[in-house]
Amino acid sequence: MNKKGQVIFVGFMIMLVMILLAFGMAPMVKEIIDQTRNSNNMDCDNESISDFDKVACVTTDISMFYFIAGFIALGIAVFVGGRIK
């Protein structure tokens, strides 16, 4: 196998590991996000909270998506990064 084929294979393996890590860590991150949202200080279930607190609740909610999307994007960047010139 030539050197370029080995680099592609290693990049693919790193990409898979990154994606598996993202999905493996997702339940732990979701638990932390749920604990944060349900704390007495955030009080996201209350409809009479300020706009600032509503934005904080929405930001906390979408952080799970950004966490998984970031890991997947990083894995794809490692895989594709060496081949784009």
Secondary structure by P-SEA (a helix, b strand, c coil): ccaaaaaaaaaaaaaaaaaaaaaaaaaaaaaaaaaaaaccccccccccccaaaaaaaaaaaaaaaaaaaaaaaaaaaaaaccccc
